[in-house]
Amino acid sequence: MNASAMKKPAHGHMPYAFTAVLGFIKKNTVLCIAIVAALVTSFIVPPDAAYLGYFDLRTLTCLFCTLAVVCALRNIGFFTFVARKIVVCTGNLRAAVLALVCITFIGSMLIANDMALLTFLPLGFFVLESTGNRKYMAFTFIMQNIAANLGGMLTPFGNPQNLYLYSHFSIPVGEFMSIMFPPFILSITMIAVCCFVFVKPVKLKLEEGETEKLPIRRTVVYLLLFAFSIVIVFRIIPYWIGLIVIPSALFFLDRKALAKVDYALLFTFMSFFVFAGNMGRMEAVRNLFSGLLEKSTLIFSVLSCQCISNVPSAVLLSQFTENYRELLVGVNIGGAGTLIASLASLITFREYTSHDPGKAGKYIALFSAFNFGFLIILTLFEYFLLNH
């Protein structure tokens, strides 16, 4: 009797533990892949003092601060309020989706692609949710993701890799924008065509619900904190000041916002930094990239992004080529493609699965179809442009 009683908890706990682990992996698939990649490369390149240089602390700080402020704005119903305004002003679904994509596109040029997604993806969800059009959420998120990655290519501060290459090669602003203008215009055109083809101009109707007014004081404070995080992105204020000011303010104003920050996403970024840093220190990898870049900087920078994402690719490949024109274009259009081609895409994936965790597979399939379509067209366009 006692032996049988002792066995029951063991059999009962095993399935629960297994289910819990499996549930965590399903919910944080990209994080788990990133951790495994970091661990595997850590056996090849043992941890040492150089690991500390892998982490882009400014990017991680900006990401954390923006996530926290967005959570605070969400808690007071800011995105619901703005979403209702968009619905009222646009009137139909196609116009609303176009407005959301355009806002993300423009935002990426001003506040960087990852920040634009953190800001406007929740807005996209609330517009579709409040009008009963959640079936368009995957498409809208994917278009916003493409808009953020490709919209940010025009300005030096639009994407993290742009900031790095702009500084590393001391590229004049005028030349920088002239290099990126052709793919930028083509991207706008393709995004607009997709929205017109795949979204019907059905009339939007808001679902019945309470229309609460925004708390003015908190709204103003949170928007000021958001503006403060943007100032950090522009490097006007040191990032460590933001790491003190924003968490301190939210600790007193809305502690729940700090608790709701997507820490899994932050750890995903950190894991990829370790992976990319280790890859750059492997002699065989460095020799391989050096040889491939001699054949076509554009093509191989695009391919590199598909494996280790565009920011690490920009840092890694810049060590082996002076052809910054093709490298700049390659690591920007290379942000389309696989889910890890741009770390900003992880933000979109995490946001989508937080609302629809059971449809991650369908999302990735649709994401891949659109992204590889954009990638192939843009790569062929730039290849012929650069060689004719």
C-alpha positions in Angstrom: 0.0 0.0 0.0 2.7 2.4 1.0 4.8 1.4 -2.0 1.9 2.0 -4.4 1.2 5.3 -2.7 4.8 6.4 -3.2 4.7 5.5 -6.9 1.6 7.5 -7.7 3.2 11.0 -7.2 6.2 9.9 -9.3 4.0 8.9 -12.3 1.8 11.9 -11.7 4.7 14.4 -11.7 6.5 13.1 -14.8 3.8 13.9 -17.4 3.2 17.3 -15.8 7.0 18.2 -15.9 7.3 17.0 -19.4 4.2 18.9 -20.5 5.5 22.1 -18.8 8.8 21.8 -20.6 7.1 21.1 -23.9 4.8 24.0 -23.4 7.7 26.4 -22.6 9.6 25.2 -25.8 6.5 25.7 -27.9 5.9 29.2 -26.5 9.6 30.2 -26.7 10.8 28.2 -29.8 13.1 31.0 -31.1 14.6 31.6 -27.6 15.3 27.9 -27.3 17.0 27.7 -30.7 19.0 30.8 -29.9 20.2 29.3 -26.6 21.2 26.0 -28.2 23.1 27.9 -31.0 24.9 29.9 -28.3 25.8 26.9 -26.3 27.0 24.8 -29.2 29.3 27.6 -30.4 30.5 28.1 -26.8 32.0 24.7 -26.9 34.0 25.7 -30.0 34.9 29.1 -28.6 35.2 28.7 -24.8 33.9 31.6 -22.7 36.4 34.3 -22.0 36.6 38.1 -21.4 35.9 38.8 -25.1 32.3 37.5 -24.5 31.5 40.8 -22.7 32.1 42.6 -26.0 29.4 40.6 -27.8 26.5 42.3 -26.2 25.1 45.6 -27.6 24.1 47.1 -24.3 22.5 50.2 -26.0 20.3 48.0 -28.1 19.3 45.8 -25.2 18.6 48.9 -23.1 16.5 50.6 -25.7 14.6 47.4 -26.3 13.8 47.0 -22.6 12.8 50.6 -22.0 10.5 50.6 -25.1 8.9 47.3 -24.1 8.2 48.6 -20.6 6.7 51.9 -21.8 4.6 50.1 -24.4 3.3 47.8 -21.7 2.4 50.9 -19.6 0.6 52.5 -22.5 -1.3 49.2 -23.2 -2.4 49.1 -19.5 -4.1 52.4 -19.7 -5.9 51.5 -23.0 -3.8 53.9 -25.2 -3.6 51.5 -28.2 -7.3 50.7 -28.0 -8.1 54.4 -28.0 -5.8 55.1 -31.0 -7.1 52.0 -32.8 -10.7 53.2 -32.6 -9.6 56.6 -34.1 -7.9 54.8 -37.0 -11.0 52.8 -37.7 -13.2 55.9 -37.6 -10.9 57.9 -39.9 -10.2 55.1 -42.5 -13.7 53.5 -42.7 -12.6 50.3 -44.4 -10.3 47.4 -43.7 -7.9 47.9 -46.7 -7.4 51.6 -45.8 -6.9 50.7 -42.1 -4.3 48.0 -42.9 -2.5 50.4 -45.3 -2.5 53.1 -42.6 -1.0 50.7 -40.1 1.7 49.6 -42.5 2.5 53.1 -43.5 2.8 54.3 -39.9 5.2 51.4 -39.2 7.1 52.2 -42.4 7.6 55.9 -41.5 8.2 55.0 -37.9 11.1 52.7 -38.8 12.8 55.6 -40.5 12.6 57.8 -37.4 12.8 55.5 -34.4 14.4 52.3 -35.9 12.7 49.1 -37.0 12.5 47.2 -33.8 11.1 50.3 -31.9 8.6 50.9 -34.7 7.3 47.3 -34.3 7.2 47.5 -30.6 5.0 50.6 -30.9 2.7 49.8 -33.8 2.2 46.0 -33.7 -0.1 46.4 -30.6 -1.9 49.0 -32.5 -2.5 46.6 -35.4 -3.8 44.0 -33.1 -6.3 46.4 -31.4 -7.6 47.6 -34.8 -8.3 44.1 -36.0 -9.6 42.9 -32.7 -12.0 45.7 -32.2 -13.5 45.3 -35.7 -13.8 41.5 -35.7 -11.1 41.0 -38.3 -8.5 38.9 -36.4 -8.2 36.6 -39.5 -6.1 39.3 -41.1 -3.8 39.6 -38.1 -1.0 37.3 -39.6 -1.0 39.2 -42.9 -1.1 42.6 -41.2 1.7 41.7 -38.8 3.8 40.3 -41.7 3.3 43.5 -43.8 4.2 45.7 -40.7 7.3 43.6 -40.2 8.4 43.9 -43.8 7.6 47.6 -43.7 9.7 48.1 -40.6 12.7 46.1 -41.9 12.7 47.7 -45.4 11.4 51.2 -44.4 14.3 51.7 -42.0 16.8 51.1 -44.8 16.7 54.7 -46.1 18.2 56.4 -43.1 21.4 55.8 -41.1 19.5 55.4 -37.9 16.6 53.4 -39.4 18.2 50.0 -38.7 20.9 48.9 -36.2 23.1 47.6 -39.0 22.8 51.0 -40.8 24.1 52.8 -37.7 27.1 50.5 -37.6 28.0 50.6 -41.3 27.4 54.4 -41.5 29.9 54.9 -38.7 32.4 52.1 -39.6 32.8 53.3 -43.2 32.1 57.0 -42.6 29.6 57.1 -45.4 28.3 60.6 -46.3 24.6 61.0 -45.5 23.8 62.0 -49.1 25.6 59.0 -50.6 24.0 56.7 -48.0 20.5 57.7 -48.9 21.2 57.6 -52.7 22.4 54.0 -52.3 19.3 53.0 -50.5 16.7 55.0 -52.4 16.0 52.5 -55.3 15.3 49.5 -53.1 13.3 51.7 -50.7 11.0 52.9 -53.5 10.6 49.3 -54.8 9.7 48.1 -51.3 7.0 50.8 -50.9 5.5 49.8 -54.2 5.4 46.0 -53.4 4.0 46.5 -49.9 1.2 48.7 -51.3 0.4 46.2 -54.0 0.2 43.4 -51.5 -2.2 45.3 -49.3 -4.5 46.2 -52.3 -4.5 42.6 -53.6 -4.8 40.6 -50.3 -7.1 42.9 -48.2 -10.7 43.6 -49.2 -12.1 47.2 -48.8 -14.9 45.9 -46.5 -16.5 48.5 -44.2 -15.3 48.5 -40.7 -17.6 48.4 -37.7 -16.5 48.7 -34.2 -17.6 46.0 -31.8 -19.7 47.3 -28.9 -17.7 48.1 -25.9 -17.0 50.8 -23.4 -15.2 53.8 -24.7 -13.1 54.8 -21.8 -11.2 58.1 -21.7 -7.5 58.0 -21.4 -6.1 59.2 -18.0 -4.5 62.5 -19.2 -1.7 62.7 -16.7 -0.5 59.1 -17.1 -0.8 59.3 -20.9 1.3 62.4 -21.0 4.0 60.9 -18.7 4.1 57.7 -20.6 4.4 59.4 -24.0 7.2 61.6 -22.5 8.9 58.4 -21.4 8.5 57.0 -24.8 10.0 60.1 -26.4 12.8 59.8 -23.9 13.6 56.3 -25.1 13.7 57.6 -28.7 16.2 60.2 -27.7 18.3 57.4 -26.4 18.1 55.7 -29.7 19.5 58.9 -31.3 22.4 58.7 -28.8 21.6 62.2 -27.6 21.4 60.9 -24.0 23.6 57.9 -22.8 21.6 54.7 -22.7 22.4 54.0 -19.0 20.5 57.1 -18.0 17.4 55.6 -19.6 18.0 52.4 -17.8 17.7 54.4 -14.5 15.0 56.9 -15.4 12.3 54.7 -17.1 12.3 51.7 -14.8 12.3 54.1 -11.8 9.4 56.0 -13.1 7.4 52.9 -13.9 8.2 51.4 -10.5 6.1 54.1 -8.9 3.5 54.6 -11.7 2.9 51.0 -13.0 4.8 48.1 -11.6 2.7 45.7 -13.7 4.2 47.1 -16.8 7.7 46.1 -15.6 6.4 42.6 -14.8 4.8 42.3 -18.3 8.0 43.1 -20.2 8.9 40.3 -22.7 12.1 39.2 -21.0 12.2 36.1 -23.2 12.8 38.4 -26.2 15.6 40.1 -24.4 17.3 36.7 -23.6 16.7 35.7 -27.3 18.7 38.8 -28.4 21.4 38.1 -25.9 21.7 34.5 -27.1 22.0 35.5 -30.7 24.7 38.1 -29.7 26.8 35.2 -28.2 26.2 33.0 -31.3 27.2 35.7 -33.7 30.2 36.8 -31.7 31.5 33.2 -31.5 30.9 32.7 -35.3 33.1 35.7 -36.0 36.0 34.3 -34.0 36.1 31.0 -35.8 39.0 31.0 -38.2 37.3 28.6 -40.7 34.2 30.8 -40.8 36.2 34.0 -41.2 38.2 32.4 -44.1 35.0 31.2 -45.7 33.3 34.6 -45.6 36.4 36.3 -46.9 36.5 34.1 -50.0 32.7 34.3 -50.7 32.7 38.1 -50.4 35.3 38.4 -53.2 32.8 36.7 -55.6 29.7 38.9 -54.7 29.4 41.0 -51.7 25.7 41.6 -52.4 24.6 38.0 -52.7 26.7 36.6 -49.9 25.7 39.4 -47.5 22.0 38.5 -48.3 22.7 34.8 -47.7 24.6 35.5 -44.5 21.6 37.4 -43.0 19.5 34.3 -43.5 21.7 32.4 -41.1 23.0 34.8 -38.5 20.7 37.8 -39.1 21.5 41.2 -40.6 23.1 43.0 -37.6 25.8 40.3 -36.9 26.3 39.9 -40.6 27.0 43.6 -41.0 29.5 43.5 -38.2 31.2 40.3 -39.3 31.4 41.0 -43.1 32.6 44.6 -42.7 35.9 43.1 -41.5 36.5 41.5 -44.9 35.4 44.0 -47.6 35.6 47.7 -48.5 32.6 47.4 -50.8 30.2 49.1 -48.4 27.7 49.9 -51.2 26.8 46.2 -51.8 27.2 45.3 -48.2 24.9 48.1 -47.1 22.2 47.0 -49.6 22.7 43.3 -48.9 22.3 43.5 -45.1 19.2 45.7 -45.5 17.2 43.7 -48.1 18.6 40.5 -46.4 16.4 41.4 -43.4 13.6 39.8 -45.4 13.7 36.0 -45.7 14.0 33.7 -42.7 12.6 34.4 -39.2 16.1 35.1 -37.9 17.2 37.2 -40.9 16.3 40.3 -38.9 16.1 40.3 -35.1 13.2 42.7 -35.5 11.2 39.8 -37.0 11.5 38.0 -33.7 9.5 40.9 -32.1 6.7 40.3 -34.7 6.7 36.6 -34.1 6.6 37.0 -30.4 3.8 39.5 -30.6 1.7 37.3 -32.9 2.2 34.1 -30.9 1.2 36.0 -27.7 -2.2 36.5 -29.3 -2.5 33.3 -31.3 -0.1 30.7 -29.9 -1.8 27.8 -31.7 -1.1 29.2 -35.2 2.6 29.7 -35.0 3.2 27.1 -37.8 0.8 28.8 -40.2 2.3 32.2 -39.4 5.8 31.0 -40.2 4.6 29.5 -43.5 2.9 32.8 -44.6 5.8 34.8 -43.2 8.3 32.8 -45.3 6.2 33.0 -48.5 5.9 36.8 -48.4 9.4 37.5 -47.1 11.2 35.2 -49.6 9.1 36.8 -52.4 10.3 40.3 -51.4 13.9 39.0 -50.9 14.1 37.4 -54.4 12.6 40.4 -56.2 14.8 43.0 -54.3 18.0 41.0 -54.7 17.5 40.5 -58.5 16.6 44.2 -58.8 19.7 45.3 -57.0 22.0 42.8 -58.7 21.0 44.0 -62.2 21.1 47.7 -61.0 24.7 47.3 -59.6 25.9 45.3 -62.7 24.5 47.4 -65.5 
